[in-house]
Amino acid sequence: MTVVEVVAAASGGLSALTALVAVAVAVRSDRRSREIARVAIFLNLRDGFRDIYRELGDLRGADDPGAPLRLARESYWHHAFDEWFVPQLAPRECGDLWSGLFRTMVVSGYGHAPLRQVLDDLMAEPDKGFGAYAGAFADEVRKVAAEHARRFPADHPPA
């Protein structure tokens, strides 16, 4: 084998390796972009839902003057659910958002008695509305809040 043939063979091998790496990068990029597209579609739909939700009024059919405040608090939990769900849609790209930031923020909200009561009210009917799809989220919030209370008992005096 001549030097030219060795260089040609090495060049061909390097070209094939480069092409293989390029395909692997393209496949990975495609997967990532699909995850992010799913997140974007989900958030767009949820934004639309929250806009509609605020306009629905009291779904219980009652004439409740406190309904706007309750709806705002319910919207808080719908938004917090989105913060929990997005990392599940795109675990490689957004997986640490819940554990790294949002979980602490939501547990802080759960520490406020009026917000905690609204979550309990939303979860009271497990067959419709928020309660029908957010059970795992509510369980996670309660679990993390209980862990926080054990770690920082001074922040959570007995009731």
Steps between C-alpha positions, in 0.01 A plus 500: 500500500631840407496808715227646279283194554553513879411870510195436280384214725554709815319792342207276408486360851506846653228614260281205597559569871418868450180408318401260779558768764299750293207256479512438875502875570211554258291223662567640848417853385177376341395331826578813698307722262200266518504521882516877489222513239280288728569738788422804285172350377400399853576845644319675216190288559519551876531878458182488295335285765590743778359790299174310456501373860500852642194583290297192596401642836376282781447152354309397810210715384500709814486877517829537684643850542834338596518306173760728332742451789436125509546475123831685527613255766382205292692643204811501720468122538436450129819694428693306765379177340651619170832564677490141624386346171737672254810316631315173434439599139866585441706327767836548328447868435280608791531217751673706765255792492264337751764359733732797470260791533126458456453242775631742763284781367184288497564369851536861609156571352361189669618649829228767473180366657263653240695347210526167679121499557436572133721206396309278740172627352622436144603147589173425687335377180736240349268430207479847344696815440844539651451203730455270201851553365715662769505235773868413456587871505305565822659194661845631406426846642373354826796260526756774443318734741507228768874445440558873529301514826714218644822673395395844624264446793542860623331617178201274567376531859226255602149620414 
